[in-house]
Structure formats: C-alpha cells, structure tokens
Amino acid sequence: MNPPGWQQLKTQVIDAGLCTRCGGCVGVCTEQAIVLDDLMGEALPRLNGTCESCDGRCYAACSGDYVPFPGLNMFLHDRQPHNRYLGNFRSLSVGFATDPEVRAQAASGGILSAILIHLLETHQVDGAIVTRAKPGQPYLPQPVIARTPGEVKAAAQSKYSIVPVNAILQQLAEVEGRFAYVGLPCQVHSLRKLQAAGHPAAQKIAYVIGSYCGLTLHFESVRSFFEGTRGSRGGQGG
Ligand SMILES: Cc1cc2nc3c(=O)[nH]c(=O)nc-3n(C[C@H](O)[C@H](O)[C@H](O)COP(=O)(O)OP(=O)(O)OC[C@H]3O[C@@H](n4cnc5c(N)ncnc54)[C@H](O)[C@@H]3O)c2cc1C
C-alpha cells in the first residue's frame, strides 16, 4: 500500500493535473523515495521506493494544491497586503546591476545576480541556490548551491523550462550555513509553506528572491518551437 502522504499527493495533485514541478515533495522526503527524473517526458514526481516514516510532508510541501496566502502573509509580514496582487512591499524600484559584466550576462539587467553576489561578498550568506544549465546537457537546467560570485554569474539568465528547484532541500539538509534562494512563484510558495511549518532545511534560507513568471515550458515545447522555427524558414535552419 502507498504511504498516505504520497497517496494524497498522487490523487489530489499529480493525477488532478495540478503539479507545478517545483520539486518540494522530492526535497523533503526523508527516505528519498520520491524522484522527478522524467524531465524530458511528463516531468512528474514518482515513488521510487517505500517511505516507512511518512508523515505527509511531501503533500505539505506541495504548491500545486493549495497555498494559504493569508496565513503566509501573517507568518512573513505580520499583516495582510494592502494590494492583494502586489503583495506586501516597503517600496517599489527599478534597477540594474552596476557591474557591466553582470549586467551584460544576465537575463534582464542582472539585479538578481548582483544581489546574490553582494550577499556572498558581504558574508551575509554562505551560498545561493540558483539554477544553471547542466554541463554537457545545457537544455536540462538544475538547481545548485553557488558558493562564489563566479558560480552565481555562471547561473545567470532565465531558463524557461521545468526546474524542480526545491529538490535542492535534500542537499541543503546536509550542509551548514545561511543561504539565499532564487525561485519562481510556484517554487517560492512551496518553500514558504515549508518555512512556516518549521522544516529544518528550509529554515537555512535567509533570503528569498522571487522572479516574475509568465509561464514555464516543457522540453517538448522547446523542441517543437525550434522545429517550427526551422520549418518556417523553409528547412534552411540547422
Ligand atoms: C520560466 C521563467 C518565466 C519568466 N517569465 C517572465 C515574464 O513573463 N515576464 C517577465 O517580466 N519576466 C519573466 N521572467 C523573469 C525574467 O526572465 C528575469 O529572470 C528577471 O527579470 C530577472 O532578471 P535578472 O537579469 O535580474 O536575472 P539574472 O541576474 O539573469 O538571474 C536570473 C536568476 O534566475 C535563476 N533562474 C533562471 N531560471 C530559473 C528557473 N527556471 N527557476 C528558478 N530560477 C531560475 C538563475 O539561477 C539566476 O539566479 C521569467 C523567468 C523565468 C525563469
């Protein structure tokens, strides 16, 4: 029989088409029984073993089923936002990285990379959770812990495909320190739920930087986009 937490996740989220692929369930499974390894296919979590000590934390980490925004706002800011779409904020600014190299290498001005580099250089964090292209398979982005400004720069730019960022919590559980984290809304929702629940690895994340997200693509969408582009050029593309 499937463990109850996984069964709830499977029925209410995965089979219901609500999985965001954030990787939270993978990252918190104490038995490492949940994997998300079919990235070129459906990219859905699956049970790969048994979880004897299951307490339902995989379902609790899920951002696909429900996100308790009022409770999370109280947990993080001790108040509800004046504007429910903007959320809680102190001030709103537009900016870019003043380091020309960071600005040039980044997706949209490099503010995210610049903040991470500043946090590392001023020793406010021991590492930053970022998403970089997998060596040898650049179309497969993966979450990593960047420890140096160079590693932050190497992970700059947006990867418009599925990245189970919160699977990194497994790795984070094994290391000491304070960390920064860059994530898309669905990934951040899972992380905030875990922080509110007191998950030990999630507590190590001191700075959460959220990036706006219009959509995330399946690899198959990227592949068919390239094929379509090649087709519209009359088959000239390589
Ligand atoms: C899938 C996706 C969809 C987006 N959709 C929009 C949109 O519709 N409209 C809009 O204005 N902006 C969108 N963005 C945000 C935008 O592309 C830039 O990421 C953002 O403006 C920050 O720019 P930057 O130069 O400061 O980032 P950079 O300094 O280049 O740093 C980017 C950071 O994001 C991390 N990152 C990259 N890809 C991912 C990922 N898939 N998951 C988690 N972390 C990641 C990198 O590790 C890096 O740390 C999207 C980003 C992504 C990843």
Ligand as a Chemical Component Dictionary entry (heavy atoms), coordinates in Angstrom:
data_LIG
# 
_chem_comp.id                   LIG 
_chem_comp.type                 NON-POLYMER 
_chem_comp.pdbx_formal_charge   0 
_chem_comp.three_letter_code    LIG 
# 
loop_
_chem_comp_atom.comp_id 
_chem_comp_atom.atom_id 
_chem_comp_atom.alt_atom_id 
_chem_comp_atom.type_symbol 
_chem_comp_atom.charge 
_chem_comp_atom.model_Cartn_x 
_chem_comp_atom.model_Cartn_y 
_chem_comp_atom.model_Cartn_z 
_chem_comp_atom.pdbx_ordinal 
LIG C1  C1  C 0 10.440 30.402 -16.551 1  
LIG C2  C2  C 0 10.528 31.912 -16.432 2  
LIG C3  C3  C 0 9.478  32.713 -16.901 3  
LIG C4  C4  C 0 9.548  34.109 -16.784 4  
LIG N1  N1  N 0 8.507  34.859 -17.251 5  
LIG C5  C5  C 0 8.595  36.218 -17.206 6  
LIG C6  C6  C 0 7.550  37.037 -17.749 7  
LIG O1  O1  O 0 6.568  36.532 -18.294 8  
LIG N2  N2  N 0 7.656  38.397 -17.645 9  
LIG C7  C7  C 0 8.751  38.986 -17.031 10 
LIG O2  O2  O 0 8.821  40.212 -16.953 11 
LIG N3  N3  N 0 9.746  38.225 -16.501 12 
LIG C8  C8  C 0 9.696  36.870 -16.589 13 
LIG N4  N4  N 0 10.694 36.111 -16.046 14 
LIG C9  C9  C 0 11.782 36.805 -15.289 15 
LIG C10 C10 C 0 12.896 37.329 -16.165 16 
LIG O3  O3  O 0 13.174 36.417 -17.222 17 
LIG C11 C11 C 0 14.197 37.520 -15.372 18 
LIG O4  O4  O 0 14.527 36.315 -14.728 19 
LIG C12 C12 C 0 14.092 38.561 -14.310 20 
LIG O5  O5  O 0 13.713 39.790 -14.875 21 
LIG C13 C13 C 0 15.426 38.728 -13.566 22 
LIG O6  O6  O 0 16.364 39.245 -14.430 23 
LIG P1  P1  P 0 17.870 39.428 -13.938 24 
LIG O7  O7  O 0 18.678 39.950 -15.100 25 
LIG O8  O8  O 0 17.896 40.224 -12.669 26 
LIG O9  O9  O 0 18.280 37.920 -13.618 27 
LIG P2  P2  P 0 19.712 37.242 -13.677 28 
LIG O10 O10 O 0 20.724 38.092 -12.976 29 
LIG O11 O11 O 0 19.998 36.766 -15.061 30 
LIG O12 O12 O 0 19.444 35.978 -12.730 31 
LIG C14 C14 C 0 18.434 35.065 -13.031 32 
LIG C15 C15 C 0 18.343 34.138 -11.830 33 
LIG O13 O13 O 0 17.201 33.314 -12.006 34 
LIG C16 C16 C 0 17.566 31.968 -11.782 35 
LIG N5  N5  N 0 16.719 31.155 -12.661 36 
LIG C17 C17 C 0 16.773 31.098 -14.009 37 
LIG N6  N6  N 0 15.841 30.272 -14.482 38 
LIG C18 C18 C 0 15.187 29.781 -13.397 39 
LIG C19 C19 C 0 14.129 28.865 -13.242 40 
LIG N7  N7  N 0 13.522 28.288 -14.292 41 
LIG N8  N8  N 0 13.698 28.584 -11.997 42 
LIG C20 C20 C 0 14.293 29.171 -10.918 43 
LIG N9  N9  N 0 15.309 30.052 -11.014 44 
LIG C21 C21 C 0 15.745 30.353 -12.247 45 
LIG C22 C22 C 0 19.035 31.888 -12.147 46 
LIG O14 O14 O 0 19.687 30.871 -11.438 47 
LIG C23 C23 C 0 19.556 33.248 -11.721 48 
LIG O15 O15 O 0 19.989 33.230 -10.393 49 
LIG C24 C24 C 0 10.680 34.721 -16.175 50 
LIG C25 C25 C 0 11.731 33.915 -15.710 51 
LIG C26 C26 C 0 11.673 32.534 -15.836 52 
LIG C27 C27 C 0 12.832 31.696 -15.329 53 
# 
loop_
_chem_comp_bond.comp_id 
_chem_comp_bond.atom_id_1 
_chem_comp_bond.atom_id_2 
_chem_comp_bond.value_order 
_chem_comp_bond.pdbx_ordinal 
LIG C1  C2  SING 1  
LIG C2  C3  SING 2  
LIG C2  C26 DOUB 3  
LIG C3  C4  DOUB 4  
LIG C4  N1  SING 5  
LIG C4  C24 SING 6  
LIG N1  C5  DOUB 7  
LIG C5  C6  SING 8  
LIG C5  C8  SING 9  
LIG C6  O1  DOUB 10 
LIG C6  N2  SING 11 
LIG N2  C7  SING 12 
LIG C7  O2  DOUB 13 
LIG C7  N3  SING 14 
LIG N3  C8  DOUB 15 
LIG C8  N4  SING 16 
LIG N4  C9  SING 17 
LIG N4  C24 SING 18 
LIG C9  C10 SING 19 
LIG C10 O3  SING 20 
LIG C10 C11 SING 21 
LIG C11 O4  SING 22 
LIG C11 C12 SING 23 
LIG C12 O5  SING 24 
LIG C12 C13 SING 25 
LIG C13 O6  SING 26 
LIG O6  P1  SING 27 
LIG P1  O7  DOUB 28 
LIG P1  O8  SING 29 
LIG P1  O9  SING 30 
LIG O9  P2  SING 31 
LIG P2  O10 DOUB 32 
LIG P2  O11 SING 33 
LIG P2  O12 SING 34 
LIG O12 C14 SING 35 
LIG C14 C15 SING 36 
LIG C15 O13 SING 37 
LIG C15 C23 SING 38 
LIG O13 C16 SING 39 
LIG C16 N5  SING 40 
LIG C16 C22 SING 41 
LIG N5  C17 SING 42 
LIG N5  C21 SING 43 
LIG C17 N6  DOUB 44 
LIG N6  C18 SING 45 
LIG C18 C19 SING 46 
LIG C18 C21 DOUB 47 
LIG C19 N7  SING 48 
LIG C19 N8  DOUB 49 
LIG N8  C20 SING 50 
LIG C20 N9  DOUB 51 
LIG N9  C21 SING 52 
LIG C22 O14 SING 53 
LIG C22 C23 SING 54 
LIG C23 O15 SING 55 
LIG C24 C25 DOUB 56 
LIG C25 C26 SING 57 
LIG C26 C27 SING 58 
# 
